[in-house]
Amino acid sequence: MRVLVIGGGNMGSTYAEAMSKSKLLRKRNIMILDSAEDKVKSLTKLSHFDAFLKPEDCVPEAHIIFIAVKPYHSEELFKKIKPLVSKGQIVISIMAGVSIERIQSALGISKVVRAMPNLPAQIGKGMTSFTASPEVSKVELLTVENLIDTTGRSIYVDSEVFLDASTGIREVVRHMSFIS
Ligand SMILES: NC(=O)c1ccc[n+]([C@@H]2O[C@H](COP(=O)([O-])OP(=O)(O)OC[C@H]3O[C@@H](n4cnc5c(N)ncnc54)[C@H](OP(=O)(O)O)[C@@H]3O)[C@@H](O)[C@H]2O)c1
């Protein structure tokens, strides 16, 4: 299984690093794509994963595409990668406010997961809520959950409506786990 992280910023590099440290994937099965040449160069130096500047060199190779760009870059990204994605691929998005329906229609795919991590994900102590379109199978969802959990713990919610609402609950759970 090959995973492509799109966006080598704070969250994207956090997930790529966390996945590379986990035993879920071989390092060469983690790819990262960024639009800035200098960032790709510095990510390449880490040698934990393959870094790319051109979507055509990595998007078609991925089984799972993890989108970690800012929401205002989403439409531009969708236009670039739409011709490169295929129906079997699973897209995981951590972009705030970009709905599953929007991602499905912009990319012409059906298997979409939306996840909402919190800041402690950057130190492996995150609490992430996530939900998925019905086209994502139970087995696929388990794989997705394992990837998300490389940055901490997670809660599955039935609907996107609960992604933001769950933020408060996540903080309580996180606090309780520090106490116990
Ligand atoms: N930070 C959090 O705690 C948190 C929590 C929950 C969700 N999120 C979500 O996580 C996402 C990423 O946040 P972040 O703080 O990691 O942002 P960030 O540090 O700005 O990283 C985004 C990266 O994506 C790159 N990028 C932009 N357009 C691209 C494209 N078309 N192809 C490839 N790479 C592209 C950016 O390059 P440039 O810098 O050159 O534009 C930047 O390196 C956001 O959607 C946010 O809503 C963040």
The ligand as a MOL file (V3000), in Angstrom:
LIG
                    3D

  0  0  0     0  0            999 V3000
M  V30 BEGIN CTAB
M  V30 COUNTS 48 52 0 0 0
M  V30 BEGIN ATOM
M  V30 1 N -2.7240 22.8850 12.3460 0
M  V30 2 C -3.6780 22.1910 12.9480 0
M  V30 3 O -3.6720 21.9120 14.1550 0
M  V30 4 C -4.8140 21.6490 12.1280 0
M  V30 5 C -5.8590 20.9750 12.7730 0
M  V30 6 C -6.8910 20.4490 12.0090 0
M  V30 7 C -6.8660 20.5920 10.6260 0
M  V30 8 N -5.8640 21.2820 10.0240 0 CHG=1
M  V30 9 C -5.8760 21.4180 8.5730 0
M  V30 10 O -4.6360 20.9730 8.0370 0
M  V30 11 C -4.4290 21.5970 6.7760 0
M  V30 12 C -2.9670 21.9650 6.6700 0
M  V30 13 O -2.6510 22.9170 7.6840 0
M  V30 14 P -1.1200 23.2880 7.9550 0
M  V30 15 O -1.1090 24.1110 9.1800 0
M  V30 16 O -0.2710 22.0690 7.8920 0 CHG=-1
M  V30 17 O -0.8020 24.2080 6.6580 0
M  V30 18 P 0.6030 24.6080 6.0510 0
M  V30 19 O 1.6810 24.5130 7.0820 0
M  V30 20 O 0.4050 25.9040 5.3330 0
M  V30 21 O 0.8850 23.4440 4.9830 0
M  V30 22 C 0.2200 23.3450 3.7670 0
M  V30 23 C 1.2740 23.0150 2.7090 0
M  V30 24 O 0.6130 22.6910 1.4940 0
M  V30 25 C 1.3460 23.3010 0.4210 0
M  V30 26 N 0.4760 23.4210 -0.7490 0
M  V30 27 C -0.4090 24.3890 -1.0850 0
M  V30 28 N -0.9880 24.1200 -2.2690 0
M  V30 29 C -0.4670 22.9340 -2.6950 0
M  V30 30 C -0.6630 22.1340 -3.8540 0
M  V30 31 N -1.5150 22.4860 -4.8310 0
M  V30 32 N 0.0480 20.9820 -3.9680 0
M  V30 33 C 0.9190 20.6140 -3.0180 0
M  V30 34 N 1.1650 21.3360 -1.8840 0
M  V30 35 C 0.4750 22.4930 -1.7270 0
M  V30 36 C 1.7610 24.6140 1.0080 0
M  V30 37 O 2.7890 25.2210 0.2530 0
M  V30 38 P 2.9470 26.8550 0.3350 0
M  V30 39 O 3.3970 27.1570 1.7250 0
M  V30 40 O 3.9890 27.1200 -0.7100 0
M  V30 41 O 1.5890 27.4190 0.0100 0
M  V30 42 C 2.2210 24.1590 2.4070 0
M  V30 43 O 3.5570 23.6730 2.3740 0
M  V30 44 C -5.4030 22.7720 6.6960 0
M  V30 45 O -6.4060 22.4800 5.7320 0
M  V30 46 C -6.0290 22.8540 8.0720 0
M  V30 47 O -7.4050 23.2140 8.0170 0
M  V30 48 C -4.8220 21.8060 10.7290 0
M  V30 END ATOM
M  V30 BEGIN BOND
M  V30 1 1 1 2
M  V30 2 2 2 3
M  V30 3 1 2 4
M  V30 4 1 4 5
M  V30 5 2 4 48
M  V30 6 2 5 6
M  V30 7 1 6 7
M  V30 8 2 7 8
M  V30 9 1 8 9
M  V30 10 1 8 48
M  V30 11 1 9 10
M  V30 12 1 9 46
M  V30 13 1 10 11
M  V30 14 1 11 12
M  V30 15 1 11 44
M  V30 16 1 12 13
M  V30 17 1 13 14
M  V30 18 2 14 15
M  V30 19 1 14 16
M  V30 20 1 14 17
M  V30 21 1 17 18
M  V30 22 2 18 19
M  V30 23 1 18 20
M  V30 24 1 18 21
M  V30 25 1 21 22
M  V30 26 1 22 23
M  V30 27 1 23 24
M  V30 28 1 23 42
M  V30 29 1 24 25
M  V30 30 1 25 26
M  V30 31 1 25 36
M  V30 32 1 26 27
M  V30 33 1 26 35
M  V30 34 2 27 28
M  V30 35 1 28 29
M  V30 36 1 29 30
M  V30 37 2 29 35
M  V30 38 1 30 31
M  V30 39 2 30 32
M  V30 40 1 32 33
M  V30 41 2 33 34
M  V30 42 1 34 35
M  V30 43 1 36 37
M  V30 44 1 36 42
M  V30 45 1 37 38
M  V30 46 2 38 39
M  V30 47 1 38 40
M  V30 48 1 38 41
M  V30 49 1 42 43
M  V30 50 1 44 45
M  V30 51 1 44 46
M  V30 52 1 46 47
M  V30 END BOND
M  V30 END CTAB
M  END
